[in-house]
Amino acid sequence: MTTKYSIDINCDLGESTNPQKWEADSHLMPYISSCNIACGGHAGNAQSIKVTVANAIHNQLKIGAHPSYPDKDNFGRVSMKIGEQELRQTLRQQIDTIAEECQRQNTELHHIKPHGALYNDAAANKELALIIAEEIKSFGDGIKLMGLAQSNLYTAAQELELEFLHEGFMDRNYHANTHLVPRGHAQALHKTLNESLSQALSLAKGDSISSIEGIPLTLKVDTICLHGDNPNAKDIAQRLYQLLREHEIEIS
């Protein structure tokens, strides 16, 4: 089969201390190409990281760290008032846990993707985005920053000469200004799987999608997020994998 396009499919994994969820995560891995592993800030622990890294290596996935505000109570989904030095320290500690486990298992850390409220806050706030980018830069020039396409995270990465992975979302609606519709909004998420799959296909091909204002929006993305915490995540991953194959799009 000759492919016309290629796209990375990433998934946030290792977000539980339950071994049954680690097993479920492993069943997703054949249908994706990158994973973002919880570092203990919003979820995960040393054992979940160890198992998830091992499973990712087995499935030949690109491995990313998924740091967050240090807030397990709210799963990292609530903005925090946190000092710059405290934020820098928790980012280093969280990323270190993944980087050190990768080293123990003779593999490399490929990218870093902020989680939840930290991701959204940094996408909107260039000062915060620069702090994250600076901390990533300190881990080595080869590590990439993954973030919301065409956001302040991209601007920060450019300023620090970091390679940036523009991320799109298959199941989230967008405003016309390229921002995601906030999760608390009634139109934050697509109502059906078919809507999500259609958006994923459009993103992979570089076609326009519809904003909630009804204005066409074209996003050039390198990677598409598939949410691993969805109860039907494996079925969604399989459907997406098959759809992309039918359209001669390589997952890479």
Rosetta blueprint (number, residue, H / E / L):
1 M L
2 T L
3 T L
4 K L
5 Y E
6 S E
7 I E
8 D E
9 I E
10 N E
11 C E
12 D E
13 L E
14 G L
15 E L
16 S L
17 T L
18 N L
19 P H
20 Q H
21 K H
22 W H
23 E H
24 A H
25 D H
26 S H
27 H H
28 L H
29 M H
30 P H
31 Y H
32 I L
33 S L
34 S E
35 C E
36 N E
37 I E
38 A E
39 C L
40 G L
41 G L
42 H L
43 A L
44 G L
45 N L
46 A H
47 Q H
48 S H
49 I H
50 K H
51 V H
52 T H
53 V H
54 A H
55 N H
56 A H
57 I H
58 H H
59 N L
60 Q L
61 L L
62 K E
63 I E
64 G E
65 A E
66 H E
67 P L
68 S L
69 Y L
70 P L
71 D L
72 K L
73 D L
74 N L
75 F L
76 G L
77 R L
78 V L
79 S L
80 M L
81 K L
82 I L
83 G L
84 E H
85 Q H
86 E H
87 L H
88 R H
89 Q H
90 T H
91 L H
92 R H
93 Q H
94 Q H
95 I H
96 D H
97 T H
98 I H
99 A H
100 E H
101 E H
102 C H
103 Q H
104 R H
105 Q L
106 N L
107 T L
108 E L
109 L L
110 H L
111 H E
112 I E
113 K L
114 P L
115 H L
116 G H
117 A H
118 L H
119 Y H
120 N H
121 D H
122 A H
123 A H
124 A H
125 N L
126 K H
127 E H
128 L H
129 A H
130 L H
131 I H
132 I H
133 A H
134 E H
135 E H
136 I H
137 K H
138 S L
139 F L
140 G L
141 D L
142 G L
143 I L
144 K E
145 L E
146 M E
147 G E
148 L E
149 A L
150 Q L
151 S L
152 N H
153 L H
154 Y H
155 T H
156 A H
157 A H
158 Q H
159 E H
160 L L
161 E L
162 L L
163 E L
164 F E
165 L E
166 H E
167 E E
168 G E
169 F E
170 M L
171 D L
172 R E
173 N L
174 Y E
175 H L
176 A L
177 N L
178 T L
179 H L
180 L E
181 V L
182 P L
183 R L
184 G L
185 H L
186 A L
187 Q L
188 A L
189 L E
190 H L
191 K L
192 T L
193 L H
194 N H
195 E H
196 S H
197 L H
198 S H
199 Q H
200 A H
201 L H
202 S H
203 L H
204 A H
205 K H
206 G L
207 D L
208 S L
209 I E
210 S E
211 S L
212 I L
213 E L
214 G L
215 I L
216 P E
217 L E
218 T L
219 L L
220 K L
221 V L
222 D L
223 T E
224 I E
225 C E
226 L E
227 H L
228 G L
229 D L
230 N L
231 P L
232 N L
233 A H
234 K H
235 D H
236 I H
237 A H
238 Q H
239 R H
240 L H
241 Y H
242 Q H
243 L H
244 L H
245 R H
246 E H
247 H L
248 E L
249 I E
250 E E
251 I E
252 S L
